[in-house]
Amino acid sequence: MRKALFYCIVILLTLNDSSVLSQDSTSTGFGSTATIPYKMLSAKMEFQQNNMRGALTLYREILEADPSNATATLGIAQCHYNLKKYNLALEYLNRALAINTEVNPRTSFFFGQIYHRLADLDKAINYYQQYIDAEKMSTYEKELALKYIKECQFAKSMMANPAPVVISNMGEVVNSRFEEYAPGITSDGKTIYFTSRRSDTKGGNIDQKGDYKFFEDIYSSTYNPETEAWSDSEPIPGAVNTETYDGILSIAPDGMSMFVYKNTTNSAGDIFFSKKSQSDGEWYAAEKLSRPINTTYFESSVSITADGSTLYFISERPEGMGQGDIYVATKKGDSWSNPKNLGKVINTEDDEKFVFIHPNGKTLYFSSNGHECLGSYDIFKTEFVNGEWSIPVNLGYPINTVNEESTFSLTADNKKLFLAAEYKENFGERDIYMVDVSQYDLISKGYENGTFGQIICIALDAGEQEIRGVEVKVFDAVSGKLMGEGKTDKTGRWKLSLQGNRSYRVEFIDGVKRDERIVDLTLKAQGETVEKATGVLR
């Protein structure tokens, strides 16, 4: 399992309270408070090692001995934030400031993060701006605050126009008080497979070198159409689950094979493959995919086309554009071709985390925190049109929220989305939800001929000769949002794939010479939708 990544504020708040620690601890006297400095250092160490519950216990012990210890109170707020208990994080941050208003100079950033996660977006923007105004120099954290403000503003616009979907928690037969994610649904919609970190995983061990949670196992639940209910989930039978990390990445439509994520002493995050026995229904031990799919770097999330010829997967190999990128490989006999990065239209400088290729072979869904998001990871849709991937479209609210949405599966009829999320009133840290998307055209329709089209931008001079190197910008004609920009090639062309049934404004710029066109990208009944925009620069 990929190690959890903390927001920079957590590190900042931890590393910048040494003076307060000294003040708090030296003012406590002797007796029961004598161990406070030692416990404080121990709590910091547990926190930095990602043991939130261990750090929380130590900070609580400090407060029992010294209720006015602002640093420990702040530490509890940090722990609750990373445990995704945002209301408690807010409560303890306010307590810390009530004790000592100077407990840390960067608490405005922390307030911004908490209110962001609570979807109190105006307050979040206000606190992020306070942090930016207080920072005199340009820093990475200041850039993050600017990014988060844009996320809050985007979240406000998405939440004002919710998508027509119905979301329901799958209940305690599937979810537990622990964490469930990576749902995979069979084509008949009757069996769901998912990953959980609950206490009855094989061996029942806790990852004491990672995040101090139970290791992963794969579980399943079956739908009974007569009772209209899902069965109690159980670990899948056979040899796939072990005493370390075993998570499902994707399930075959017939439910007879799956891709598995494993992280062991011999494999630091790789993609495996397992088949189900037709005789007894047990799963065979998962086998590791060979190079060039797996490397010494982190690989995760994988989805294969219906014909088994093309594999999309996530990798953190160093030639990528960000932390995790999406790659594609094609079948060559019994092996795979060298993977190809999907490029900057899809991959960002940040993290792409999950990928799902639709059975039509050209519609791709993925999760990312580098595109225009509401907060954390969101799910996006793109299409391969005329040899190019389209500009990804955010699935919108309430599927995507200010918290993480990253793993999901779509039924064969495109009517239901099974999704792991941190929605309100859940049973655990993350739960699995069923989302009825039958009335949401962006997801439920258009797979035969596509829901995206392409604009081919052509720059001509006064003599109608193609011009190379002309700057082209494409905007949404209604919102004015910049959708993409580039320069024409030697044929005077530049192309961009975009969501269909929308109007776009295309600007051509060559020094002082300018031209613009409005293009209606109306989807065609048959075949790919391709429109031309010709700019004449006189």
BATORTOR-594444 format. One record per residue (C-alpha): x, y, z negated; chain. Coordinates in nm, 4 decimals. Each point is the difference from the previous one (the first is absolute). Example, Ala and Ser with C-alpha at 12.3 -4.5 7.8 and 13.67 -1.06 7.14 Angstrom:
BEGIN
         x         y         z  mol
    1.2300   -0.4500   -0.7800    A
    0.1370    0.3440    0.0660    A
END
This chain:
BEGIN
         x         y         z  mol
    0.0000    0.0000    0.0000    A
    0.1215    0.3468    0.0827    A
    0.1157    0.1855   -0.3101    A
   -0.2354    0.2760   -0.1054    A
    0.1072    0.3492    0.0986    A
   -0.0533    0.2781   -0.2494    A
   -0.0891    0.3536    0.0856    A
    0.2887    0.2381   -0.0483    A
   -0.1846    0.1776   -0.2795    A
    0.0361   -0.3083   -0.2168    A
    0.3769    0.0116    0.0377    A
    0.0072    0.3748   -0.0437    A
   -0.2015   -0.0107   -0.3185    A
    0.2120   -0.2840   -0.1368    A
    0.3366    0.1582    0.0741    A
   -0.0812    0.3512   -0.1150    A
   -0.1206   -0.0489   -0.3552    A
    0.3284   -0.0720   -0.1799    A
   -0.0030    0.3308   -0.1827    A
   -0.3580   -0.0549   -0.1112    A
    0.0913   -0.3511   -0.1104    A
    0.2747    0.1393   -0.2158    A
   -0.2318    0.2607   -0.1469    A
   -0.2803   -0.2482   -0.0671    A
    0.2211   -0.2662   -0.1541    A
    0.2116    0.2221   -0.2212    A
   -0.3063    0.1622   -0.1521    A
   -0.1536   -0.3250   -0.1173    A
    0.2161   -0.0677   -0.3032    A
    0.0888   -0.3450   -0.1258    A
   -0.1890   -0.3141   -0.1048    A
   -0.2349   -0.1425    0.2627    A
    0.1071    0.2631    0.2543    A
    0.3681   -0.0940   -0.0064    A
   -0.0403   -0.2411    0.2924    A
   -0.1712    0.2533    0.2257    A
    0.3117    0.0927    0.2061    A
    0.0729   -0.3681    0.0635    A
   -0.3611   -0.0746    0.0914    A
   -0.0112    0.3031    0.2262    A
    0.3003   -0.1197    0.1962    A
   -0.1452   -0.3517    0.0120    A
   -0.3314    0.1332    0.1286    A
    0.1780    0.1955    0.2726    A
    0.1914   -0.3100    0.1006    A
   -0.3157   -0.2113    0.0177    A
   -0.1682    0.2730    0.2038    A
    0.2868    0.0240    0.2466    A
   -0.0048   -0.3799    0.0331    A
   -0.3687    0.0251    0.0952    A
   -0.1279   -0.1612   -0.3198    A
   -0.2840    0.2460   -0.0570    A
   -0.1707   -0.2025   -0.2705    A
    0.3245   -0.0531   -0.1901    A
    0.0795    0.3707    0.0140    A
   -0.3558    0.0847   -0.1030    A
    0.0281   -0.2195   -0.3096    A
    0.3225    0.1697   -0.1080    A
   -0.1360    0.3501    0.0563    A
   -0.3046   -0.0895   -0.2090    A
    0.2225   -0.1232   -0.2828    A
    0.1855    0.3320    0.0103    A
   -0.3269    0.1931   -0.0271    A
   -0.1091   -0.2108   -0.2966    A
    0.3107    0.1152   -0.1821    A
   -0.0001    0.3530    0.1395    A
   -0.3417    0.1154    0.1369    A
    0.1474    0.3363    0.1035    A
    0.2603   -0.1479    0.2338    A
   -0.0721    0.1756    0.3301    A
    0.2529   -0.2014    0.1992    A
   -0.1555   -0.3343   -0.0959    A
   -0.3461    0.1399    0.0741    A
    0.1199    0.1040    0.3439    A
    0.1502   -0.3470    0.0444    A
   -0.3405   -0.1562   -0.0699    A
   -0.1525    0.2262    0.2660    A
    0.2626   -0.1179    0.2501    A
   -0.0668   -0.3653   -0.0818    A
   -0.3747    0.0384    0.0409    A
    0.0528    0.1748    0.3320    A
    0.2059   -0.2884    0.1346    A
   -0.2552   -0.2469   -0.1376    A
   -0.2575    0.1968    0.2015    A
   -0.1881    0.1126   -0.3097    A
   -0.0208    0.3571    0.1164    A
   -0.2516    0.1314   -0.2530    A
    0.2231   -0.1236   -0.2821    A
    0.3025    0.1529    0.1710    A
   -0.1788    0.3354    0.0042    A
   -0.1037   -0.0339   -0.3637    A
    0.3532   -0.0681   -0.1224    A
    0.1596    0.2639    0.2191    A
   -0.2305    0.2583   -0.1565    A
    0.0861   -0.1360   -0.3446    A
    0.3711    0.0320    0.0717    A
   -0.0380    0.3624    0.1070    A
   -0.2137    0.0764   -0.3058    A
    0.2919   -0.1170   -0.2137    A
    0.2698    0.1743    0.2013    A
   -0.0781    0.2192    0.3019    A
    0.3600   -0.0421    0.1152    A
    0.0080   -0.3786   -0.0218    A
    0.1111    0.0013    0.3655    A
    0.0336    0.2815    0.2554    A
   -0.1532   -0.2070    0.2821    A
   -0.3336   -0.0989   -0.1497    A
   -0.1900    0.2028    0.2607    A
    0.1087   -0.2558    0.2637    A
   -0.1195   -0.2816   -0.2259    A
   -0.3349    0.1745   -0.0523    A
   -0.0295    0.0292    0.3765    A
    0.0590   -0.3719    0.0463    A
   -0.2519   -0.0986   -0.2667    A
   -0.2749    0.2267    0.1313    A
    0.0795   -0.1203    0.3534    A
   -0.0601   -0.3617   -0.1080    A
   -0.3179    0.1044   -0.1796    A
   -0.1194    0.1729    0.3210    A
   -0.0252    0.3337   -0.1799    A
    0.1602    0.1531    0.3049    A
   -0.0243    0.3727   -0.0654    A
    0.1739   -0.0430   -0.3357    A
    0.2611   -0.2225    0.1607    A
    0.0738    0.2615    0.2658    A
    0.0233    0.2705   -0.2651    A
    0.2532   -0.1943   -0.2087    A
    0.2063   -0.1039    0.3012    A
    0.0138    0.3666    0.1010    A
    0.1089    0.0988   -0.3506    A
    0.2860   -0.2441    0.0271    A
    0.0995    0.1333    0.3432    A
   -0.0086    0.3622   -0.1214    A
    0.2175   -0.0877   -0.3001    A
    0.2651   -0.1774    0.2065    A
    0.2502    0.2557    0.1216    A
    0.1928   -0.2324    0.2297    A
   -0.1115   -0.2341    0.2719    A
    0.0012   -0.3522   -0.1417    A
   -0.1334   -0.3409    0.0956    A
   -0.2600    0.0285   -0.2733    A
   -0.1128    0.3358    0.1334    A
   -0.0463   -0.1583    0.3439    A
   -0.2055   -0.2739   -0.1630    A
   -0.2235    0.2566   -0.1666    A
   -0.0612    0.1646    0.3382    A
   -0.0840   -0.3392    0.1487    A
   -0.2408   -0.0784   -0.2840    A
   -0.1788    0.3313    0.0455    A
   -0.0635   -0.0931    0.3638    A
   -0.1299   -0.3394   -0.1153    A
   -0.2415    0.1684   -0.2411    A
   -0.1251    0.2350    0.2693    A
   -0.0472   -0.2900    0.2415    A
   -0.1761   -0.2001   -0.2720    A
   -0.2452    0.2861   -0.0544    A
   -0.0894    0.0061    0.3694    A
   -0.0421   -0.3793    0.0153    A
   -0.2083   -0.0173   -0.3168    A
   -0.2303    0.2694    0.1369    A
   -0.0808   -0.2268    0.2968    A
   -0.0191   -0.3594   -0.1281    A
   -0.0159   -0.2910    0.2422    A
   -0.3274   -0.2012    0.0150    A
    0.1171   -0.3054   -0.1943    A
   -0.1252   -0.1922   -0.3045    A
    0.2578   -0.1211   -0.2525    A
   -0.0590   -0.2755   -0.2557    A
    0.2323   -0.1635   -0.2508    A
    0.0268   -0.3767    0.0540    A
   -0.0509   -0.0563   -0.3696    A
    0.1647   -0.2082   -0.2685    A
   -0.0157   -0.3212    0.2016    A
    0.2767    0.1504    0.2160    A
    0.1474    0.2815   -0.2077    A
    0.1594   -0.0216   -0.3436    A
    0.1334    0.2453   -0.2554    A
    0.3311   -0.0336    0.1804    A
    0.0903    0.0962    0.3573    A
   -0.1502   -0.1396    0.3223    A
    0.0985    0.1010    0.3520    A
    0.0787   -0.1124    0.3596    A
   -0.3397   -0.1534    0.0831    A
   -0.0213   -0.2190    0.3099    A
   -0.3377   -0.1145    0.1332    A
   -0.0567   -0.2949    0.2343    A
   -0.1839    0.0601    0.3289    A
   -0.3203   -0.1580   -0.1308    A
    0.0045    0.2436   -0.2944    A
   -0.0420   -0.2813   -0.2515    A
    0.3428   -0.0289   -0.1629    A
    0.2123    0.2795   -0.1365    A
    0.3641   -0.0423   -0.0989    A
    0.1804    0.2568   -0.2098    A
    0.2969    0.0613   -0.2286    A
   -0.0318    0.0453   -0.3752    A
    0.2333    0.0615   -0.2922    A
   -0.2205   -0.1479   -0.2684    A
    0.1041   -0.2052   -0.3017    A
   -0.0781   -0.3431    0.1482    A
    0.2505    0.0235    0.2841    A
    0.2194   -0.3062    0.0346    A
    0.2376   -0.0103   -0.2960    A
   -0.1718    0.3008   -0.1594    A
    0.3275    0.1924   -0.0008    A
    0.0625    0.3728   -0.0100    A
    0.2530    0.1712    0.2254    A
    0.2389    0.1320   -0.2623    A
    0.2463    0.1190    0.2637    A
   -0.2644    0.1983    0.1864    A
   -0.3175    0.1689   -0.1193    A
   -0.0845   -0.2274   -0.2967    A
   -0.3211   -0.1273    0.1567    A
   -0.0949   -0.3586    0.0748    A
    0.1425   -0.1422    0.3212    A
   -0.2202   -0.0338    0.3096    A
   -0.2096   -0.2937    0.1149    A
   -0.2505   -0.0478    0.2808    A
   -0.3671   -0.0601   -0.0864    A
   -0.3144   -0.0651    0.1998    A
   -0.3770    0.0336   -0.0331    A
   -0.2757   -0.1450    0.2199    A
   -0.3321    0.1563    0.0941    A
   -0.3182   -0.2066   -0.0379    A
   -0.2653    0.1317    0.2439    A
   -0.2785   -0.1799   -0.1892    A
    0.0720    0.1691   -0.3309    A
    0.1496    0.3091    0.1687    A
    0.2830   -0.0113   -0.2506    A
    0.3756   -0.0490   -0.0052    A
    0.1504   -0.2848   -0.1991    A
    0.2336    0.0519   -0.2929    A
    0.3451    0.0588    0.1426    A
    0.2674   -0.2649   -0.0522    A
    0.3664   -0.0400    0.0945    A
    0.0281   -0.1638    0.3402    A
    0.0919   -0.3703   -0.0258    A
    0.3316   -0.1358    0.1223    A
    0.3608    0.1149   -0.0034    A
   -0.0208    0.3659    0.1072    A
   -0.0276    0.1501   -0.3473    A
    0.3180   -0.0192   -0.2058    A
    0.1195    0.1555   -0.3264    A
    0.1204    0.3193    0.1695    A
   -0.1473    0.2322    0.2632    A
   -0.2443   -0.1567    0.2474    A
   -0.2374    0.2363    0.1767    A
   -0.2188   -0.0346    0.3054    A
    0.0831    0.2268    0.2925    A
   -0.2688   -0.1125    0.2452    A
   -0.2273   -0.2973    0.0621    A
   -0.0659   -0.1674    0.3368    A
   -0.3594    0.0450    0.1249    A
   -0.0730   -0.3719   -0.0500    A
    0.1466    0.0039   -0.3499    A
    0.2452   -0.2821    0.0796    A
    0.3250    0.2000   -0.0219    A
    0.1302    0.3129   -0.1675    A
    0.3011    0.2259   -0.0199    A
    0.1414    0.0228   -0.3516    A
    0.2259    0.2463   -0.1771    A
    0.2613   -0.1489   -0.2298    A
    0.2605    0.1579   -0.2222    A
    0.2280   -0.2511   -0.1732    A
    0.3638   -0.0282   -0.1065    A
    0.0741   -0.1138    0.3557    A
   -0.2304    0.2437    0.1791    A
   -0.0260    0.3681   -0.0869    A
   -0.3285    0.0681    0.1757    A
   -0.0605   -0.2033    0.3161    A
   -0.2804   -0.1309    0.2208    A
   -0.0944   -0.3685   -0.0217    A
   -0.2568   -0.2173    0.1746    A
   -0.2231   -0.2771   -0.1378    A
   -0.2572   -0.2404    0.1435    A
   -0.3002   -0.1637   -0.1602    A
   -0.0381   -0.3766    0.0056    A
   -0.3092   -0.1092    0.1922    A
   -0.0263   -0.3183   -0.2083    A
   -0.0035    0.1296   -0.3569    A
   -0.0151    0.3807    0.0379    A
    0.3289    0.0612   -0.1815    A
    0.2534    0.2551    0.1196    A
    0.3456   -0.1146    0.1009    A
    0.3088    0.1692   -0.1436    A
    0.0608    0.3256    0.1848    A
    0.2930    0.0106    0.2409    A
    0.2069    0.3114    0.0587    A
   -0.0112    0.1656    0.3414    A
    0.3468    0.0101    0.1505    A
    0.1915    0.2925    0.1404    A
   -0.0581    0.2392    0.1633    A
   -0.3272    0.0447   -0.1936    A
    0.1487   -0.0374   -0.3481    A
    0.3258    0.1731   -0.0875    A
    0.1947    0.0710   -0.3174    A
   -0.2269    0.3040   -0.0372    A
   -0.3587    0.0146   -0.1243    A
   -0.2666   -0.1416    0.2318    A
   -0.3694   -0.0067   -0.0826    A
   -0.3465    0.0157    0.1518    A
   -0.0511   -0.1810    0.3265    A
   -0.2804   -0.0432    0.2510    A
   -0.0041   -0.2122    0.3154    A
   -0.2113    0.0393    0.3146    A
   -0.2798   -0.2488    0.0646    A
    0.2037   -0.1823    0.2660    A
    0.2991   -0.0324   -0.2336    A
    0.2343    0.1751    0.2420    A
    0.0662    0.3309   -0.1761    A
    0.0987    0.0656   -0.3598    A
   -0.0253    0.3347   -0.1794    A
    0.1755    0.0339   -0.3347    A
    0.1509    0.2411   -0.2527    A
    0.3736    0.0196   -0.0575    A
    0.2419    0.2280   -0.1816    A
    0.2947   -0.0819    0.2262    A
    0.2376    0.2991    0.0207    A
   -0.0653    0.0908    0.3647    A
   -0.3537    0.1033   -0.0939    A
   -0.1387    0.3511   -0.0231    A
   -0.1002   -0.0091   -0.3670    A
   -0.0276   -0.2332   -0.2952    A
   -0.2241   -0.2618    0.1628    A
   -0.0734    0.0009    0.3744    A
   -0.2260   -0.2076    0.2249    A
    0.1772   -0.2248    0.2505    A
   -0.1274   -0.2261    0.2778    A
    0.1467   -0.3241    0.1339    A
   -0.1214   -0.2330    0.2754    A
    0.0121   -0.3783    0.0205    A
    0.2900   -0.1493    0.1964    A
   -0.0427   -0.3763    0.0011    A
    0.0380   -0.1084   -0.3606    A
    0.1611    0.3254   -0.1113    A
   -0.0726    0.3731   -0.0043    A
    0.1480    0.2844    0.2004    A
    0.2078    0.2706   -0.1631    A
   -0.2512    0.2213   -0.1837    A
   -0.0770    0.3430    0.1417    A
   -0.0846    0.3002   -0.2131    A
   -0.3440    0.1389    0.0921    A
    0.1456    0.3505    0.0117    A
   -0.0633    0.3399   -0.1508    A
   -0.3689    0.0215    0.0950    A
   -0.0677   -0.2817   -0.2484    A
    0.2986   -0.0077   -0.2356    A
    0.0985    0.2930   -0.2209    A
    0.2872    0.1098   -0.2216    A
   -0.2000   -0.1309   -0.2945    A
   -0.1510   -0.3461   -0.0423    A
   -0.2178   -0.2221    0.2162    A
   -0.1193   -0.2809   -0.2252    A
   -0.2617   -0.2242    0.1638    A
   -0.0930   -0.1008    0.3552    A
   -0.3002   -0.1738    0.1593    A
   -0.0404   -0.0694    0.3720    A
   -0.3585   -0.0401    0.1172    A
   -0.0881   -0.3156    0.1995    A
   -0.0326    0.2182    0.3116    A
    0.3794    0.0336   -0.0125    A
    0.0115    0.3771    0.0507    A
   -0.1617    0.1524   -0.3086    A
    0.2362    0.0334   -0.2930    A
   -0.0827    0.0929   -0.3580    A
    0.2715    0.0845   -0.2501    A
    0.0606    0.1747   -0.3307    A
    0.2420    0.2869   -0.0494    A
    0.0864    0.2843   -0.2329    A
    0.1768    0.1946    0.2735    A
   -0.2895    0.1032    0.2238    A
   -0.2737    0.2451   -0.1011    A
   -0.1265   -0.1573   -0.3227    A
   -0.2398    0.0819   -0.2817    A
    0.2597   -0.1214   -0.2484    A
    0.2321   -0.3007   -0.0352    A
   -0.0635   -0.2617    0.2754    A
   -0.2885    0.0265    0.2475    A
   -0.1189   -0.2315    0.2790    A
    0.0244    0.1112    0.3634    A
   -0.1149   -0.1233    0.3394    A
    0.1832    0.0202    0.3322    A
   -0.0346   -0.1528    0.3474    A
    0.2363   -0.0978    0.2790    A
   -0.1195    0.2022    0.2999    A
    0.1739    0.0058    0.3378    A
    0.3272   -0.1195   -0.1526    A
   -0.0003    0.2421   -0.2962    A
   -0.1174   -0.0130   -0.3605    A
   -0.2615    0.2642   -0.0779    A
    0.0317    0.2597   -0.2746    A
   -0.1164   -0.1849   -0.3160    A
   -0.3381    0.0945   -0.1453    A
   -0.0624   -0.0020   -0.3745    A
   -0.3016   -0.2214   -0.0834    A
   -0.1255    0.2762   -0.2259    A
   -0.1780    0.0215   -0.3324    A
   -0.1294   -0.2019   -0.1878    A
    0.2050   -0.2866    0.1468    A
    0.3128    0.2057   -0.0619    A
    0.0225    0.1976   -0.3222    A
    0.2582    0.1977   -0.1952    A
    0.1395   -0.3330   -0.1254    A
    0.1477   -0.2993    0.1826    A
   -0.1846   -0.1930    0.2691    A
    0.2384   -0.2264    0.1855    A
   -0.1047   -0.3648    0.0407    A
   -0.3171   -0.1203    0.1703    A
   -0.1599   -0.2398    0.2466    A
   -0.2738    0.0528    0.2584    A
   -0.2633   -0.2617    0.0825    A
   -0.0236   -0.1375    0.3545    A
   -0.3239    0.1909    0.0668    A
    0.1638    0.3284   -0.1130    A
   -0.2787    0.0610   -0.2514    A
    0.1733   -0.0543   -0.3344    A
    0.3318    0.1183   -0.1332    A
    0.1474   -0.1800   -0.3014    A
    0.2273    0.2452   -0.1736    A
    0.2225    0.0245   -0.3088    A
   -0.0410    0.3379   -0.1665    A
    0.0076    0.2017   -0.3218    A
   -0.3570    0.1206    0.0181    A
   -0.1799    0.1034   -0.3169    A
   -0.1591   -0.2532   -0.2383    A
    0.2304   -0.2820    0.1052    A
    0.0848   -0.3053   -0.2086    A
    0.3777    0.0249    0.0272    A
    0.2802    0.2151    0.1356    A
   -0.1085   -0.0784    0.3566    A
   -0.3151   -0.1858    0.1031    A
   -0.1284   -0.1480    0.3219    A
   -0.3038    0.1688    0.1522    A
   -0.2305   -0.0835    0.2880    A
   -0.0705    0.2980    0.2258    A
   -0.2955   -0.0074    0.2375    A
    0.1275    0.1876    0.3067    A
   -0.2755   -0.1094    0.2380    A
   -0.1206    0.3594    0.0394    A
    0.3485    0.1474    0.0318    A
    0.0766    0.0099    0.3725    A
    0.3714    0.0678   -0.0506    A
    0.0370   -0.3534   -0.1416    A
   -0.3019   -0.1992    0.1176    A
   -0.0128    0.0849    0.3728    A
    0.2059    0.0443    0.3136    A
    0.2280   -0.3021   -0.0072    A
   -0.0874   -0.1145    0.3505    A
    0.1106    0.3166    0.1803    A
    0.1632    0.1929   -0.2809    A
   -0.0764    0.3063   -0.2090    A
    0.3093    0.1967    0.1031    A
    0.1021    0.1537    0.3303    A
    0.3026    0.1689    0.1496    A
    0.0689    0.3479    0.1346    A
    0.2706    0.0246    0.2661    A
    0.1338    0.3552   -0.0029    A
    0.1491    0.1196    0.3304    A
    0.1955    0.3266    0.0326    A
    0.0217    0.1653    0.3435    A
    0.1627    0.3184    0.1257    A
   -0.1619    0.2503    0.2375    A
    0.0935   -0.2210    0.2923    A
   -0.1642   -0.2979   -0.1725    A
    0.3326   -0.1723   -0.0606    A
    0.0425   -0.1999   -0.3210    A
    0.2040    0.1742   -0.2706    A
    0.2213   -0.1825   -0.2477    A
    0.0477    0.1170   -0.3577    A
   -0.3253    0.1927   -0.0392    A
   -0.1227    0.0087   -0.3598    A
   -0.3450   -0.1550   -0.0431    A
   -0.2225    0.0282   -0.3066    A
   -0.3340   -0.1765   -0.0459    A
   -0.2557    0.1296   -0.2522    A
   -0.3396   -0.1223   -0.1120    A
   -0.2338    0.2421    0.1779    A
   -0.2342    0.0269   -0.2994    A
    0.2255    0.0035   -0.3062    A
    0.3066    0.1491    0.1689    A
    0.2185   -0.2684   -0.1575    A
    0.3247   -0.0744    0.1835    A
   -0.0204   -0.3635    0.1143    A
    0.3368   -0.0317    0.1707    A
    0.2715    0.1798    0.1916    A
    0.2817   -0.0842    0.2366    A
    0.1698    0.0896    0.3280    A
   -0.0670   -0.1104    0.3545    A
    0.2352   -0.2536    0.1577    A
    0.1663    0.0154    0.3427    A
   -0.3363   -0.0731    0.1634    A
   -0.1539    0.2990   -0.1790    A
   -0.2105   -0.2279   -0.2205    A
   -0.0524   -0.0585   -0.3690    A
   -0.2743   -0.2195   -0.1417    A
   -0.1788   -0.0376   -0.3296    A
   -0.2603   -0.2556   -0.1119    A
   -0.2790    0.1340   -0.2222    A
   -0.3375   -0.0855   -0.1458    A
   -0.2685   -0.0047    0.2681    A
   -0.3261    0.1925    0.0378    A
    0.1671    0.3203   -0.1121    A
    0.1163    0.3186    0.1671    A
    0.3621    0.1133   -0.0056    A
    0.1774    0.3216    0.0923    A
    0.3286   -0.0483    0.1854    A
    0.2583    0.2793    0.0038    A
    0.2876    0.0171    0.2495    A
    0.2909    0.2304   -0.0933    A
    0.3056    0.0749    0.2144    A
    0.1704    0.3092   -0.1362    A
   -0.2438    0.2874    0.0463    A
   -0.2146   -0.2011    0.2415    A
   -0.3036   -0.1626   -0.1552    A
   -0.3132   -0.1876    0.1001    A
   -0.2631   -0.2011   -0.1819    A
   -0.2760   -0.2474    0.0776    A
   -0.2948   -0.1543   -0.1857    A
   -0.0260   -0.3751    0.0469    A
   -0.3091   -0.2020   -0.0888    A
    0.1312   -0.3466   -0.0849    A
   -0.3312   -0.1792    0.0579    A
    0.0266   -0.3762   -0.0382    A
   -0.0706   -0.2012    0.3122    A
   -0.2397   -0.2918    0.0071    A
    0.2677   -0.2230    0.1478    A
    0.3774    0.0073    0.0003    A
    0.2390    0.2349   -0.1755    A
   -0.0905    0.3651   -0.0299    A
    0.2691    0.2166    0.1609    A
   -0.0447    0.3703    0.0781    A
    0.2380    0.2491    0.1620    A
    0.0732    0.3560   -0.1100    A
    0.1889    0.2077    0.2558    A
    0.1641    0.3253   -0.1010    A
    0.1167    0.2421    0.2696    A
    0.2780    0.2336   -0.1155    A
    0.0319    0.3051    0.2226    A
END
